[in-house]
Amino acid sequence: MTGVDVASAVAAVRARIAAAAERSSRPLEGVRLIAVSKTKPAELVRAAVAAGVRDIGENYVQEAAAKRAAVPEPTCWHLIGHLQRNKVARALDTFDVIHTVDTVALAEAVARHADARGTRARVLIEVNLGGETSKSGVSADGVPALLARLRDLDLDVEGLMTIPPVGPPESARPYFRRLRALRDAAGLRELSMGMSDDFEVAIEEGATMVRVGRAIFGDR
């Protein structure tokens, strides 16, 4: 037994998403909930899917591959953790969307393996807005050049992703606002931003994907 009522947690998170969307005069259907199941068993992922969640986020390729085999469709699997080039092939077998492309070398590896499969990879560019050396991501100034290269490689670039520096929820607002401006300037669709502590602020600033783990599955 896990001791986590996933269905109730999903309902509570969805209510918070709806309230944040209403506050910011945004349509609810414009915000996608990604349930992040890092370190959690497939049993809890199945419970989330049974509660209506259709998007699952994972940080590690190997962990996600094992869970995906045990979780019923339809689900869309999102890689939200750093991707090493030597794991690109398996990542493309496991995930539908990769949120963490941040270098030309990684983009070229993704494009090469996707082409070998006869597919067009769906990706987001990870942006490090806080300038933190402990985090992956291209700088804001580097986004245009990286985006141009990704488009040259015929990757399906859906949007931008960021993880702001740790702090109170309101401290993330300037970072979310800046990511939205970068997204708009690039002419992209998606904004992957906001986690358990700050997803409501992210929605108020335009998030189209929120990555929620602890508020659904409990502490790790």
Secondary structure as UniProt FT lines:
FT   HELIX           6..23
FT   TURN            24..25
FT   HELIX           28..30
FT   STRAND          32..36
FT   TURN            38..39
FT   HELIX           42..50
FT   TURN            51..52
FT   STRAND          55..58
FT   HELIX           61..70
FT   STRAND          76..79
FT   HELIX           85..87
FT   HELIX           88..94
FT   STRAND          97..101
FT   HELIX           104..117
FT   STRAND          122..127
FT   TURN            129..130
FT   TURN            133..134
FT   HELIX           140..142
FT   HELIX           143..152
FT   TURN            153..154
FT   STRAND          156..161
FT   HELIX           169..172
FT   HELIX           173..186
FT   STRAND          190..192
FT   TURN            196..198
FT   HELIX           199..204
FT   TURN            205..206
FT   STRAND          209..212
FT   HELIX           214..217
//
